[in-house]
Amino acid sequence: MQETREQQVQNRFLLFLQEFKTIDPYTGQSYYYYQEEARIMRDNDRTTLNLDFTHISQNEGYLDLSLIMLSDFYQYEPSFRRAIQEFMFIQHQDVEDQQKLYFLAVFNLSGTEKIRELKANKIGKLTSFVGTVTRTYEVRPELLSAQFSCQMCDRIIDNVEQQFKFTEPKKCPNTKCDNKSKWTINLNKSQFTDFQKVRVQEDSKDIPAGSMPRSIDVILHNEKCDAAKPGDKCTFNGYLTVIPDVFSLSKPGLKCSMSTQNYGNNQRGQTQDGITGLKQLGVKDLCYKFVFIACSVETNNDRFNFQKQLVDDKEYTDSQADQDAKRRQQFDDIDKLEILEMKRQPDLFKNLANSIAPAVQGYEDIKKGILLMLMGGVNKTTKEGVHIRGDINVCIVGDPSTAKSQFLKFTCNLLPRSVYTSGKASSAAGLTASVHRDIENGEFCIEAGALMLADNGICCIDEFDKMDSKDQVAIHEAMEQQTISIAKAGIQATLNARTSILAAANPIFGRYDRSKTLKFNVNMTQPIMSRFDLFFIITDACRPFVDEQIATHIVKLHSQQEGAIEPRFSQDQLRKYIRYARTFRPILTNQSAQYLKEAYIRLRENDQTSQRTSYRITVRQLESLIRLSEALARVQCDDEIKITYVQEAEKLLGQSILQVDETPKFIDEIEEQQPIPTRAMGIIEEELQQREKDKKRQGQRIQLAQDEYLDIVRTLTSFMIQKEREMQDEITESKGVKWEDITEWYIVNKLDQIQHEEEVHQYERLVGAVIRQMINKEKMLVVVNDNLDQNLQELALHPNVPR
């Protein structure tokens, strides 16, 4: 008897499963890949065979089979499933295998489509597309094939296949029986499988200008149910099909029913079974809708594509080190070598930070804060089950035109799992979650908001200060407990929102008022402010040197475009390094723990003594110090948190607090015995006159804006680092830089701003006061060669100052 086309395809696929071999990368020996897969399926009680499509498409002996799969997958899917069933029986010789339902999951297709490209020409063909899951429904049983018994003659009818609806036999096979409608289904002899519907929306980058995002329903079966969660960016492999759109078909009848119910129930065409008759139904064509039947789902669950994020961010256990080692095994030798080369480079932290948003000039502190947010701390869970977040929240407050949105856009594009939204255009339900009634079955379901969609990722919220106060209150729980609680429409649930928040806000009055603290400049409540680990203030002050650098950078960016940006590390290298660094779970040493306590006490004392605090220093700031220290340890791929990491975290948090804390800043009083002026003047008579003027100003204090003070500190620190490197290259007996050389260098750089000799003395006095501040209070400079004449003292950078 000649084989049918379906039988030929079944035998061909069975032969492939039996004969395909591959090479083990560890042992170098070949083995039967799918025979091993069948053993794993048997041991784990699985009924889905995972097929790597490249095994067929790149195998010259089975190119015909790959063409059949690509062109007629829907038609021959039953043949593939029967081949798997027979293959499992041959491998294990178990009669139960002939009774089980087996499924085929194809993955690793060569190309992916967009949701907009899923048209009628793709129906029934093996296709792959990428989208974001926005809504999931509960798992239900689906009847695949049923057994019926005739109620009139008790005749048994087996294997009645179901086609997108409950299908009964058309007629009893008994020739003496005329039954066509009276059937009884035998549930214990029928075959069921799990069934779940999910709603998938196309990516924002795939939406054309002026268009609405498109969505499609995806059907998951068997072990693939619950494989995709709301917010997951997934690759779905399967085929496109059409089903009757029964809901849209019933709409006119529903309207007729509502319009005629006032005239009684005896109207023509209206019965207890619904609306019948074309006149009542209305003139309407039979409509179909697209549905994608997915045979496999590839999920990007992590912000950096880890296979199992729940393992990465769960409570610390004794086996955590083994799990970290397994995650590092995902990197091949080439990637590990590249990461090791990056780690060995000097100024690693600075180079990584400068690779963040390279199109933005400057703002190194903000880039460091965003880098630490990407690294994140370690999530922990106490024995009582209390979750302690490890994600870092960052807020950028600044004047208009200070590149705040650029940081948010870059961060959003860097991560595969991130959400960008605006505070003004978002409601509380849109940020957290909402409950909707399904229009088809009338059941309630939860639709994820921005924070749920960004679970295990980052949520970038622009115009954060424009949010209504009610909406800000809605994210209190999500920012600290990292959960969203819902009690609506009979649904009581606690949903995960394990995300870092990167927010950008504008001052209330358009520009930041330096005479006021942060809480008077930003429309934020105290609880929201305390939940941010880092605050960064950007003021658009007039600084000629900085303005010239920014102007040069922007002009170069517009003229040379891509050639103007030369970051130390590319985006792929940055993703790869952060992904590797997040496998480390650093722990506190005893010395670091003691230093953390002392640092927290210092912050509390400064908070009590300061009269212009921007926000109170609470225990949350201590936890912020710990999270920042853990992130700094991850930057260096270190398993322990060293004191240097805690000091850097304290400095970063301190700068964040100082920038929003005290303005103006008062530097120490002028000493009674003024130093001899530097060689910048060179005239003895003027030196004597200046000494008399300085004596009259004794007891005065220098008043300086905080950002101006920090600019001078950064400028002097950069000069010291440059001189330090020059001394390393040259063989000199000097161990530091003379005080007068530092002052003279700073004044020479300010010559274009100096118009009178009086301004030279003002700069000398200012630089001297800043240097004393850096020695006595900031502990950034040390005296390596003391001298009675202060100008001849040699200074060097403190070893803890990052180079």
C-alpha positions in Angstrom: 0.0 0.0 0.0 1.4 3.4 -1.0 2.2 5.8 1.8 0.4 9.0 2.1 2.2 12.3 2.2 1.6 12.6 5.9 3.1 9.2 6.5 6.2 10.0 4.5 6.8 13.2 6.5 6.3 11.2 9.7 8.8 8.5 8.7 11.3 11.1 7.5 11.1 13.0 10.8 11.4 9.8 12.8 14.6 8.9 10.8 16.1 12.3 11.6 15.4 11.9 15.4 17.1 8.5 15.4 20.1 9.4 13.3 21.1 12.9 14.2 24.5 13.2 16.0 26.4 16.1 17.4 29.7 16.6 19.2 29.9 17.1 23.0 31.9 20.4 23.5 33.3 19.0 26.8 34.4 15.5 25.8 34.8 16.1 22.0 32.9 12.8 21.3 29.8 12.5 19.1 26.5 11.2 20.5 22.9 10.9 19.4 21.4 14.2 20.5 17.7 13.4 20.4 18.1 10.0 21.9 19.6 11.8 24.9 16.8 14.3 24.8 14.3 11.4 24.9 16.0 10.1 28.0 15.8 13.5 29.7 12.1 13.8 28.8 11.5 10.4 30.3 13.4 11.2 33.5 11.7 14.6 34.0 8.2 13.3 32.9 8.1 15.8 30.0 6.0 15.4 26.9 7.5 18.2 24.8 10.5 17.6 22.5 12.7 20.6 22.0 13.9 20.8 18.4 16.8 23.1 17.4 15.8 24.1 13.9 19.5 24.6 12.9 20.0 20.9 13.2 17.6 20.4 10.3 18.2 23.6 8.3 22.0 23.2 8.3 21.9 19.5 7.6 22.1 18.9 3.8 20.4 15.5 4.1 17.2 16.9 5.6 16.7 20.2 3.7 13.5 18.9 2.3 12.2 18.4 5.9 13.1 22.0 6.8 11.2 23.3 3.8 8.2 21.3 4.8 8.3 22.8 8.3 8.7 26.3 7.1 5.9 26.1 4.5 3.3 23.7 5.9 3.9 23.4 9.6 0.2 23.5 10.6 -0.7 20.8 8.1 2.0 18.3 9.1 2.2 19.1 12.9 0.1 15.9 13.7 2.6 13.9 11.7 5.5 15.3 13.7 3.7 14.6 17.0 3.0 11.0 15.9 6.7 10.6 15.0 7.7 11.8 18.4 5.3 9.3 20.0 6.7 6.4 18.0 10.3 7.6 18.7 9.6 7.6 22.4 8.1 4.1 22.2 11.2 2.8 20.2 13.5 4.2 22.8 11.8 3.0 25.9 9.5 0.1 24.8 6.8 1.3 27.1 3.1 0.8 26.1 2.2 4.0 27.9 4.1 6.0 25.3 1.6 5.0 22.7 -1.2 6.5 24.8 0.5 9.8 25.7 0.2 13.1 23.8 3.5 14.5 22.7 4.3 18.0 21.5 7.0 19.5 19.4 8.7 22.8 20.4 10.9 24.3 17.6 13.3 27.1 18.5 16.4 28.9 17.2 14.8 29.9 13.9 16.9 32.0 11.5 14.8 35.1 11.5 12.1 36.9 13.4 9.1 38.8 12.1 7.4 41.9 13.5 3.8 41.7 14.7 2.8 44.1 11.9 4.3 41.6 9.4 2.0 38.7 10.5 -0.4 38.8 7.6 -2.5 36.3 5.7 0.5 35.0 3.7 2.0 33.7 7.0 -1.0 31.4 7.9 0.1 27.9 8.7 3.8 28.6 8.2 6.5 28.2 10.8 7.2 31.7 12.0 9.0 33.6 14.8 8.3 37.0 16.2 9.3 39.2 19.2 7.0 41.1 21.5 6.3 42.1 25.1 3.7 40.3 27.1 1.1 42.7 28.5 -1.6 40.4 29.8 -1.9 36.8 30.8 -5.0 34.7 31.4 -5.5 31.7 33.7 -4.5 28.2 32.6 -7.5 26.1 31.5 -8.0 22.6 30.1 -8.4 22.2 26.3 -10.1 19.2 24.8 -8.0 17.8 22.0 -9.8 14.6 21.0 -13.0 13.3 22.6 -14.9 10.0 23.0 -18.6 10.2 22.7 -21.4 7.7 23.3 -24.7 7.7 21.6 -27.6 8.2 24.0 -29.9 6.2 21.8 -27.9 3.1 20.9 -24.8 3.4 23.2 -22.4 3.3 20.3 -18.9 4.5 21.2 -17.2 7.0 18.8 -13.5 7.5 19.5 -11.0 10.2 18.5 -13.3 13.1 17.6 -10.9 15.9 17.0 -11.8 19.4 18.1 -11.4 22.4 15.8 -11.3 25.6 17.8 -14.7 24.8 19.4 -16.6 21.9 21.0 -17.1 19.5 18.1 -19.6 16.6 18.3 -20.1 13.8 15.8 -22.4 14.7 13.0 -24.2 11.4 12.9 -24.2 8.1 14.7 -22.2 5.5 12.7 -24.8 2.9 13.5 -26.9 2.5 10.3 -30.0 1.6 12.4 -29.7 4.8 14.5 -30.7 8.2 13.3 -29.2 10.2 16.2 -27.5 13.5 15.2 -27.6 15.6 18.4 -27.9 13.5 21.6 -24.3 12.6 22.7 -22.6 12.0 26.0 -18.9 12.8 26.3 -16.7 10.3 28.2 -14.2 12.5 30.0 -12.0 9.7 31.3 -11.4 8.5 27.7 -10.9 11.9 26.2 -7.6 13.7 25.9 -7.0 17.1 27.5 -4.1 19.4 27.6 -3.3 22.7 29.4 -4.2 25.9 27.5 -3.3 29.5 28.2 -3.9 32.7 26.2 -1.5 35.7 26.5 -1.7 39.1 25.0 1.5 40.3 23.3 2.2 43.8 22.1 4.9 44.9 19.7 8.0 46.8 20.8 7.9 50.6 20.9 10.8 50.8 18.5 8.8 48.9 15.9 5.8 51.3 15.9 5.7 53.6 12.9 5.2 57.3 13.5 1.7 58.2 14.3 0.5 54.6 14.7 -0.9 52.8 17.7 0.9 49.7 19.0 -0.6 46.4 17.7 -1.3 43.3 19.8 -2.0 39.7 19.1 -3.3 36.8 21.1 -0.8 33.9 21.6 -2.0 30.4 22.6 0.4 28.3 24.7 -0.1 24.6 25.3 1.1 22.0 27.7 4.4 22.7 29.4 4.7 26.1 27.8 1.9 27.5 29.9 3.1 30.1 32.4 6.4 30.4 30.5 5.7 34.1 29.8 4.9 36.6 32.4 3.6 40.2 32.0 6.5 42.4 31.1 8.6 39.6 29.6 10.1 40.4 26.2 9.8 37.0 24.5 10.4 35.3 21.2 7.5 33.2 20.2 7.9 30.3 17.6 4.9 28.7 16.0 2.4 29.4 13.3 -0.3 31.9 12.5 -3.9 30.8 12.2 -7.4 32.3 12.0 -10.4 31.6 14.2 -14.0 33.0 13.9 -14.4 36.3 15.8 -17.5 35.2 17.6 -17.5 38.2 19.9 -17.7 40.8 17.0 -20.3 38.6 15.3 -22.5 38.8 18.4 -22.3 42.6 18.8 -25.2 43.5 16.4 -27.4 40.8 18.0 -26.5 42.1 21.4 -27.6 45.6 20.3 -30.8 44.2 18.8 -31.5 42.4 22.1 -31.1 45.6 24.1 -33.2 47.6 21.7 -36.1 45.2 21.5 -36.3 44.0 25.1 -38.8 46.8 26.0 -41.3 45.3 23.5 -41.5 41.9 25.2 -39.9 38.6 24.7 -42.2 37.3 22.0 -40.7 39.3 19.2 -39.7 37.4 16.1 -36.2 36.0 16.2 -35.7 36.5 20.0 -35.7 33.4 22.0 -34.1 32.1 25.2 -31.2 30.8 23.0 -30.3 34.3 21.8 -30.9 36.2 18.6 -31.7 34.2 15.4 -32.6 35.4 11.9 -30.5 37.6 9.6 -32.8 40.6 10.2 -32.2 40.6 13.9 -28.5 39.9 13.5 -28.0 42.6 11.0 -26.1 42.7 7.7 -22.6 41.6 8.8 -19.9 39.4 7.2 -18.4 36.5 9.0 -15.2 37.9 10.7 -12.0 36.1 11.5 -9.1 37.2 13.7 -5.5 36.2 13.8 -4.2 34.0 16.6 -0.7 32.8 17.0 -0.2 29.2 18.2 3.2 29.1 19.9 5.0 25.8 20.1 7.9 27.3 22.1 8.7 30.5 24.0 12.2 32.0 24.5 12.1 34.4 27.4 14.5 37.3 28.3 13.7 37.2 32.0 16.6 39.3 33.2 17.7 42.9 32.5 20.9 41.4 31.1 19.5 38.1 29.6 20.2 35.7 32.4 18.2 32.5 31.9 16.7 32.5 35.4 16.5 35.9 37.1 14.7 34.3 40.1 17.9 32.5 40.9 19.9 35.6 40.5 17.9 37.8 42.9 16.7 35.4 45.5 17.6 35.1 49.1 21.2 34.1 49.9 21.6 30.4 50.6 24.5 28.0 51.2 24.3 26.8 47.6 24.4 30.4 46.2 28.1 30.1 45.3 27.3 27.1 43.2 24.5 28.9 41.4 26.8 31.9 40.8 29.4 29.5 39.3 26.8 28.0 37.0 25.7 31.5 35.8 29.3 32.3 35.0 29.5 29.1 32.9 27.1 30.8 30.5 30.1 32.9 29.3 32.4 31.2 26.8 36.2 31.5 27.0 36.4 34.4 24.5 33.9 36.5 26.6 35.7 35.7 29.8 39.1 36.7 28.3 37.6 40.0 27.1 36.0 40.7 30.5 39.3 39.9 32.2 41.1 42.4 30.0 38.6 45.1 30.8 39.0 44.4 34.6 42.8 44.7 34.4 42.6 48.2 33.0 43.4 51.2 35.2 40.6 53.6 36.2 38.1 50.8 35.5 35.3 52.5 37.4 35.8 55.8 35.6 36.1 54.2 32.2 32.9 52.2 32.7 31.1 55.3 33.9 32.2 57.4 31.0 30.9 54.7 28.6 27.4 55.5 29.9 25.7 58.0 27.6 28.9 59.0 25.8 27.1 61.6 23.8 26.6 63.7 27.0 29.7 65.7 27.9 30.8 65.6 31.6 28.5 64.7 34.5 30.9 62.0 35.7 29.2 61.7 39.1 25.8 61.1 37.5 27.2 58.5 35.2 28.8 56.7 38.1 25.5 56.7 39.9 23.7 55.2 36.9 26.5 52.6 36.5 26.0 51.5 40.2 22.3 51.4 39.6 22.9 49.0 36.7 25.2 46.9 38.9 22.7 46.9 41.8 23.1 45.6 45.3 22.3 42.1 46.6 18.6 41.3 47.3 18.2 39.6 50.7 15.4 37.9 52.6 15.4 37.5 56.4 14.4 34.4 58.2 11.0 36.0 58.9 10.5 36.4 55.1 11.0 40.1 55.0 12.4 41.2 51.7 15.3 43.7 51.7 15.7 45.3 48.3 19.0 45.5 46.5 17.9 47.6 43.6 19.2 51.2 43.6 16.9 54.2 42.9 18.3 57.3 41.4 16.7 60.8 40.8 18.2 63.5 38.6 16.9 67.0 39.3 18.1 69.8 37.1 17.5 72.9 35.0 16.1 72.6 31.5 18.5 71.6 28.7 20.9 69.6 31.0 20.6 66.2 29.3 18.4 64.6 31.9 16.2 62.8 29.3 19.3 61.6 27.5 20.4 59.6 30.5 17.0 58.0 30.7 16.8 57.2 27.0 20.3 55.7 27.0 19.6 53.5 30.0 16.3 52.4 28.5 18.0 51.4 25.2 20.9 49.7 27.0 18.7 47.1 28.7 16.5 44.4 27.1 13.9 44.8 29.9 13.2 48.4 30.6 10.2 50.8 30.4 10.3 54.5 29.6 7.3 56.6 30.7 6.4 60.1 31.6 5.0 61.1 35.0 2.6 63.6 33.6 1.0 61.2 31.1 0.9 58.2 33.6 -1.8 57.4 36.2 -1.5 55.3 39.3 -3.0 52.3 37.6 -0.8 52.8 34.5 2.3 52.8 36.7 1.3 49.8 39.0 -1.5 47.5 37.7 -5.1 47.6 36.8 -8.0 45.1 36.7 -9.9 44.7 33.5 -12.9 42.6 32.5 -12.2 40.3 29.5 -14.6 41.2 26.7 -14.9 37.6 25.5 -15.6 35.6 28.6 -16.5 38.4 31.1 -13.8 37.4 33.6 -11.6 39.8 35.4 -7.8 39.8 34.7 -4.9 41.9 35.8 -3.1 44.1 33.3 0.5 45.0 34.1 1.5 48.7 34.5 4.9 50.2 33.9 6.5 49.0 37.1 5.3 45.4 36.6 6.5 45.4 33.0 9.9 46.5 34.3 10.1 43.7 36.8 13.8 42.6 37.1 14.7 45.6 34.9 14.7 49.4 35.2 11.8 51.8 35.0 12.7 55.3 33.6 10.2 57.9 34.6 10.6 61.4 33.1 8.9 64.5 34.4 8.6 62.8 37.8 7.7 66.0 39.5 4.7 66.5 37.2 3.0 63.4 38.7 -0.1 64.0 40.9 0.3 63.5 44.6 -2.1 60.5 44.5 -0.1 58.8 41.8 3.1 59.3 43.7 1.6 57.7 46.7 0.7 54.6 44.6 4.4 53.8 44.0 5.5 54.0 47.7 5.1 50.3 48.1 6.8 49.5 44.8 9.9 51.6 45.5 10.7 50.0 48.9 8.9 46.7 49.3 9.1 46.1 45.5 5.6 44.7 45.4 2.2 45.9 44.2 -0.9 44.9 46.2 -4.3 44.9 44.5 -7.7 44.3 46.1 -10.3 45.0 43.3 -13.2 43.2 41.7 -12.8 40.2 44.0 -9.1 39.9 43.1 -6.6 40.1 46.0 -3.0 39.7 44.8 0.5 40.8 45.6 2.5 41.3 42.4 6.2 41.7 42.0 7.8 45.0 40.9 11.5 44.2 41.5 12.8 47.2 39.5 15.2 50.1 39.9 13.7 53.5 39.2 15.6 56.2 37.3 13.6 59.4 37.6 14.2 62.9 36.2 12.5 66.0 37.5 12.5 69.7 36.9 12.6 72.4 39.6 9.2 74.0 40.5 10.2 77.5 39.3 11.8 76.3 36.1 15.4 76.8 37.4 17.0 75.5 40.5 17.0 78.1 43.3 20.3 77.8 45.1 19.1 79.8 48.1 16.6 77.0 48.9 17.0 73.4 49.7 15.9 70.5 47.5 12.5 70.0 49.1 11.5 73.6 48.3 12.7 73.2 44.7 11.0 69.9 43.7 7.4 68.9 44.0 8.1 65.7 45.9 6.9 64.4 49.2 9.2 63.4 52.0 8.5 59.7 51.8 9.3 59.6 48.1 12.5 61.5 48.6 13.7 59.1 51.3 13.2 56.1 48.9 15.8 57.4 46.4 19.3 56.2 47.1 21.0 59.0 45.2 20.0 62.5 44.2 21.9 64.5 41.6 21.4 68.2 41.1 22.3 69.8 37.7 22.4 73.5 37.6 22.9 75.4 34.3 25.5 77.8 35.8 27.7 80.0 33.5 31.2 78.5 33.6 33.2 79.6 30.6 35.6 76.7 30.7 32.9 74.1 30.9 30.7 75.9 28.4 33.6 75.8 25.9 34.0 72.1 26.4 30.3 71.4 25.9 30.1 73.6 22.8 33.2 71.9 21.3 31.6 68.5 22.0 28.2 69.4 20.5 29.7 70.9 17.4 31.9 67.9 16.9 29.0 65.6 17.5 26.9 67.3 14.7 29.8 67.6 12.3 31.3 64.1 12.7 28.3 62.3 14.1 29.5 58.7 15.1 33.1 59.6 14.8 32.8 62.2 17.5 31.9 59.6 20.1 34.7 57.3 21.2 33.8 55.7 24.5 36.3 53.4 26.1 33.9 50.5 26.0 31.1 49.8 23.5 27.5 49.1 24.6 28.0 45.3 24.0 31.1 45.3 26.1 29.3 47.3 28.8 26.3 44.9 28.8 28.6 41.9 28.9 30.7 43.2 31.8 27.7 44.2 33.9 26.0 40.9 33.2 29.2 39.1 34.4 29.6 41.4 37.4 26.1 40.8 38.6 26.9 37.1 39.2 29.0 38.2 42.2 27.3 38.5 45.6 29.8 40.4 47.8 29.6 40.2 51.6 30.6 42.7 54.2 33.9 42.2 56.1 34.1 43.2 59.8 36.2 46.3 59.1 33.8 47.4 56.4 30.8 46.9 58.7 32.4 49.0 61.4 33.3 51.7 58.9 29.7 51.7 57.7 28.4 52.3 61.2 30.8 55.2 61.7 29.8 56.7 58.4 26.1 56.5 59.2 26.7 58.2 62.6 28.6 61.0 60.9 25.8 61.5 58.4 23.3 61.7 61.3 25.4 64.1 63.2 25.8 66.4 60.2 22.0 66.2 59.7 21.3 67.3 63.2 23.8 70.2 63.2 22.8 71.5 59.7 20.0 74.1 59.6 19.3 73.7 55.9 18.9 69.9 55.4 17.2 68.8 52.2 15.9 65.6 53.6 16.4 63.7 56.9 19.1 61.1 57.1 17.3 57.9 58.1 18.0 54.2 58.2 17.2 54.1 54.5 20.4 56.1 53.8 22.4 53.4 55.8 20.9 50.8 53.5 21.7 52.9 50.6 25.4 53.0 51.7 25.3 49.2 51.9 23.8 48.8 48.4 26.2 51.3 46.9 29.1 49.5 48.5 27.9 46.2 47.1 27.6 47.7 43.6 31.1 49.1 43.8 32.4 45.6 44.8 30.6 44.2 41.8 32.3 46.8 39.6 35.6 45.3 40.6 34.2 41.7 40.5 35.1 41.3 44.1 33.5 38.8 46.5 34.2 41.0 49.6 33.2 44.6 50.3 36.4 46.4 51.2 36.8 49.6 53.1 37.7 51.5 50.0 34.4 50.6 48.4 32.5 51.9 51.5 34.6 55.1 51.4 33.8 55.7 47.8 30.1 55.0 48.5 30.1 57.4 51.4 31.8 60.0 49.2 29.2 59.5 46.4 26.3 59.7 48.8 27.9 62.6 50.7 28.2 64.5 47.4 24.6 63.7 46.6 23.5 65.1 50.0 25.9 68.0 50.0 24.8 69.1 46.5 21.2 69.4 47.8 22.1 70.4 51.4 23.9 73.6 52.2 24.2 76.6 50.0 26.1 78.8 50.3 29.2 77.0 51.7 31.4 78.8 54.2 35.1 77.9 54.0 37.4 78.3 57.1 38.3 81.7 58.5 41.4 83.5 57.2 44.4 82.8 59.3 45.9 85.7 61.3 49.3 85.2 59.7 48.8 85.3 55.9 51.2 83.4 53.7 53.5 85.3 51.4 51.8 85.8 48.1 52.9 83.7 45.2 55.2 84.6 42.3 52.1 85.7 40.3 52.5 89.3 41.5 56.3 89.6 41.8 56.3 93.2 43.2 57.3 93.6 46.8 55.5 96.9 47.4 52.2 95.5 46.3 52.8 92.5 48.5 53.1 94.7 51.5 50.0 96.6 50.6 48.1 93.4 50.1 49.3 92.2 53.6 47.8 95.3 55.1 44.5 94.7 53.3 44.4 91.1 54.4 44.9 92.1 58.1 41.8 94.3 57.8 39.8 91.4 56.6 40.7 89.0 59.5 37.8 87.1 60.9 35.9 87.1 57.6 34.8 83.8 56.1 34.7 82.9 52.4 31.2 82.3 51.1 31.1 80.0 48.1 28.3 78.1 46.4 28.5 74.4 46.8 28.8 73.5 43.1 31.5 76.2 42.7 33.4 74.7 45.6 33.2 71.2 44.1 34.3 72.5 40.7 37.5 73.9 42.3 38.1 70.6 44.2 37.7 68.6 41.0 40.0 71.0 39.1 42.7 70.8 41.7 42.3 67.0 42.0 42.7 66.6 38.2 45.9 68.8 38.3 47.3 66.7 41.2 46.6 63.4 39.3 48.3 64.8 36.2 51.4 65.9 38.2 51.5 62.6 39.9 51.6 60.7 36.6 54.3 63.1 35.3 56.5 62.4 38.4 56.1 58.6 37.9 57.4 59.0 34.3 60.3 61.2 35.4 62.9 60.3 38.0 62.6 63.1 40.6 63.4 63.4 44.3 60.2 65.4 44.9 57.3 63.5 46.5 54.6 66.0 45.9 53.6 69.4 44.4 54.4 72.7 46.0 51.6 74.7 47.4 52.6 77.8 45.4 52.7 75.8 42.1 49.1 74.6 42.6 48.0 78.2 43.3 50.0 79.6 40.4 48.6 77.0 38.0 45.0 77.7 39.0 45.5 81.5 38.6 47.2 81.1 35.2 44.1 79.2 34.0 41.9 82.0 35.2 43.9 84.9 33.5 41.2 85.4 30.9 38.7 86.1 33.7 41.0 88.5 35.7 40.8 92.2 35.0 42.3 93.7 38.1 45.2 92.9 40.4 42.8 92.7 43.3 41.2 89.6 41.7 44.6 87.8 41.7 44.7 88.1 45.5 41.1 87.0 45.8 41.9 83.8 43.8 45.0 83.2 45.9 43.0 83.5 49.1 40.2 81.3 47.6 42.5 78.5 46.4 44.4 78.6 49.7 41.2 78.2 51.7 40.1 75.3 49.4 43.4 73.5 49.8 43.2 73.8 53.6 39.7 72.4 53.4 40.9 69.5 51.3 43.7 68.8 53.8 41.9 69.2 57.1 38.3 68.3 56.5 38.0 66.5 53.1 41.1 64.4 53.8 41.9 64.5 50.1 45.4 66.1 50.3 48.3 65.3 52.6 51.5 67.3 53.4 54.5 65.1 52.3 57.2 67.8 52.9 56.4 70.3 55.7 58.0 73.7 55.6 57.6 76.9 57.7 56.8 78.7 54.6 53.4 77.4 53.5 54.1 78.1 49.8 57.0 75.7 49.9 55.1 72.9 51.4 54.7 69.8 49.1 51.3 68.3 48.9 50.1 64.9 47.5 46.8 63.2 47.0 45.6 61.0 49.7 45.9 57.2 48.8 42.1 56.8 49.1 41.3 59.4 46.5 40.3 57.5 43.3 42.7 58.1 40.4 
